[in-house]
C-alpha cells in the first residue's frame, strides 16, 4: 500500500472515530493483546474477519501512529466483537506457545523441537511407525506420503521406497520443517498394506546454539504456509550486530531487533530466503517455502 493511500484511509478513520465510538457504545466489545513488534496489518490479519478492514483498528483505539506498517509496542486493543474472528485470542495464544493445532502444522517449531512439550520425531525414523503391524519378512518396499495438513488433501510428497532404501528428506524433496506423514508396507506381490496413523515428523535438526541461524527468529511465515495475497509481509527478529536480507531486500530492525519486509509472490510455490550476516563477513541462509493462492 503506498503512503498516500494509507494516509487517506487513516485520516478518514480518525476523523470518524468519535462518531463511530458513540454509535457503538452499546455494542459488545472484546480486547486483544498486541505484542511488541506487531503492526496494524499483522494484527488485522490475526484477528479480523476481514483483514483488509485494518482501518477499523484506528477507529476504536488511540495508537502511536496511523501508518499500518509501523511497529507497535506491547498493548491491549478494544474492538467490537462483530469485527473479530471467533475466539481470536485463543488462536494467537496458541501461536505464541508454539503449539501445533490438531489439523495444521501452523505455529510449528523447527524440526527436532517440541510440539506442546512432545518431541517431534525425525522423518528418517518413519519406519518405526509400522512396528508390529506389517508383513514381517515379506516386505518389498514402503509407500510414504507427506503434506501440509493432517488429511493430506494436498500432499507434497508421494514416493515408494525399496525395502533397503533409506527414507530421507532429500529423497522426498522436502525442505527443513515439519510435515504430516504416513507410511505403508508393500508385500512381495506388490500389495500395499494399511497406512500408519498420520503424524507430525521433522526433516532436520534445529540450528546449532550460537550459530548465525540460531540468532534469527522467523515470526512468519511458517514452512508450508498458504498465502492469500500476491504481496506478503515477512516478520522476524534478529540479534544485535547482525544484518538480514529477505529475498535480496534489506531489513531494517528496530531497537529491539524486530523487522518486517514486504516481498512479492508468484502464484504457486515460492521460496522466501533469509540471508544472515555479521561484521566478520560470515553468511548463512534459511529458507521458508510458501504457496500463494489468492
Residue pairs with C-beta under 8 A, 6 or more apart in sequence:
1 68
1 69
6 66
6 67
6 68
6 69
7 66
9 55
10 55
10 58
10 66
10 67
10 68
11 66
12 55
13 55
13 56
13 58
13 59
13 66
14 58
14 59
14 66
16 59
17 58
17 59
17 60
20 59
20 60
21 59
21 60
24 60
24 80
27 80
27 81
27 82
28 80
28 81
28 82
29 78
29 79
29 80
29 81
30 78
30 79
30 80
30 81
30 84
30 89
31 76
31 77
31 78
31 79
32 43
32 47
32 76
32 77
32 79
32 84
32 88
32 89
32 92
33 74
33 75
33 76
33 77
33 89
33 92
34 43
34 72
34 73
34 74
34 75
34 76
34 77
35 74
35 96
36 71
36 72
36 73
36 74
36 256
36 258
37 71
37 72
37 219
37 235
37 237
37 254
37 256
37 258
38 71
38 72
39 68
39 69
39 70
39 71
39 72
39 233
39 260
40 54
40 57
40 58
40 63
40 67
40 68
40 69
40 70
40 72
41 51
41 54
41 68
41 69
41 233
42 220
42 233
42 235
42 260
43 54
43 57
43 72
43 77
44 51
44 52
44 53
44 54
44 57
44 68
45 51
46 88
46 91
46 92
46 95
47 79
47 84
47 85
47 88
47 92
48 54
48 56
48 57
48 83
48 84
48 85
49 83
49 84
49 85
50 83
53 83
54 68
55 68
56 79
56 83
57 63
57 77
57 79
58 66
60 77
60 78
60 79
60 80
61 77
61 78
61 79
63 72
64 70
64 72
64 73
69 233
69 260
71 254
71 258
71 260
85 91
94 101
94 107
95 106
95 107
97 107
97 116
98 107
98 108
98 109
98 113
98 114
98 115
99 107
99 115
99 116
100 106
100 107
100 108
100 115
100 116
100 178
100 200
101 107
102 150
103 149
103 150
103 151
104 148
104 149
104 150
105 148
105 149
105 177
105 178
105 179
105 180
105 200
105 222
105 223
105 224
106 222
106 225
107 222
108 115
108 177
108 178
108 200
108 222
108 223
109 115
109 120
109 178
110 176
110 177
110 178
110 202
110 206
110 207
111 120
111 122
111 176
111 177
111 178
111 201
111 202
111 203
111 204
111 205
111 206
112 119
112 120
112 122
112 202
112 204
112 205
112 206
113 119
113 120
113 202
113 206
114 120
115 178
115 200
120 178
120 200
120 201
120 202
121 128
121 199
121 201
121 202
122 201
122 202
122 203
122 204
123 146
123 167
123 168
123 169
123 172
123 174
123 179
123 181
123 201
123 202
123 203
124 166
124 167
124 168
124 169
126 144
126 167
126 181
126 183
126 201
127 142
127 167
127 183
129 182
129 183
129 196
129 197
129 199
130 183
130 184
130 185
130 196
133 194
133 196
134 185
134 193
135 185
135 187
135 193
138 187
138 188
139 163
139 185
139 186
139 187
139 188
140 162
140 163
140 186
140 187
140 188
140 190
141 160
141 161
141 162
141 163
141 165
141 185
141 186
142 160
142 161
142 163
142 167
142 183
142 184
142 185
142 186
143 158
143 159
143 160
143 161
143 183
143 184
143 185
143 186
143 192
143 195
144 157
144 158
144 159
144 160
144 161
144 167
144 172
144 181
144 182
144 183
145 152
145 155
145 157
145 158
145 181
145 182
145 183
145 195
146 152
146 155
146 156
146 157
146 172
146 174
146 179
146 180
146 181
146 182
146 201
147 153
147 154
147 155
147 156
147 157
147 179
147 180
147 181
148 154
148 156
148 179
148 180
148 224
148 226
149 180
150 180
150 198
151 198
152 180
152 182
152 198
156 174
156 179
156 224
157 172
157 173
157 174
157 179
159 171
159 172
160 186
161 167
161 171
165 171
167 183
169 175
169 176
169 203
169 204
174 203
175 203
175 223
175 287
175 289
176 203
176 204
176 223
176 287
177 202
177 203
177 222
177 223
177 224
177 288
177 289
178 200
178 201
178 202
178 203
178 223
179 200
179 201
179 203
179 224
180 198
180 199
180 200
180 201
181 198
181 199
181 200
181 201
182 195
182 196
182 197
182 198
182 199
183 195
183 196
184 192
184 193
184 194
184 195
184 196
185 192
185 193
186 192
186 193
187 193
206 214
207 213
207 214
207 286
208 214
211 284
212 242
212 276
212 277
212 278
212 282
212 283
212 284
213 276
213 284
213 286
215 238
215 239
215 242
215 276
216 236
216 237
216 238
216 239
216 242
216 244
216 274
216 276
216 286
217 236
217 237
217 238
218 234
218 236
218 274
218 286
218 288
219 235
219 236
219 237
220 234
220 235
220 236
221 227
221 232
221 234
221 272
221 288
221 290
222 288
223 288
223 289
224 289
224 290
224 291
225 288
225 290
225 291
226 290
226 291
226 293
227 265
227 270
227 290
227 291
227 292
227 293
228 292
228 293
228 294
229 265
229 292
229 294
230 264
230 265
230 267
230 292
230 294
231 262
231 263
231 264
231 265
232 262
232 263
232 265
232 272
232 290
232 292
233 260
233 261
233 262
234 246
234 260
234 261
234 262
234 263
234 272
235 258
235 259
235 260
236 244
236 251
236 258
236 259
236 260
236 274
237 253
237 256
237 257
237 258
237 259
238 244
238 251
238 253
238 257
238 259
238 276
239 257
240 257
241 278
241 279
242 276
242 277
242 278
243 250
243 251
243 276
243 277
243 278
244 251
244 253
244 259
244 274
244 275
244 276
244 277
245 251
245 274
245 275
246 261
246 263
246 272
246 273
246 274
246 275
247 261
247 263
247 272
247 273
248 275
249 261
249 263
250 261
251 259
251 260
251 261
252 259
253 259
263 272
265 290
265 292
266 292
267 292
267 293
267 294
268 291
268 292
268 293
269 289
269 290
269 291
269 292
270 289
270 290
270 291
270 292
271 287
271 288
271 289
272 287
272 288
272 289
272 290
273 285
273 286
273 287
274 285
274 286
274 287
274 288
275 283
275 284
275 285
276 283
276 284
276 285
276 286
277 283
277 284
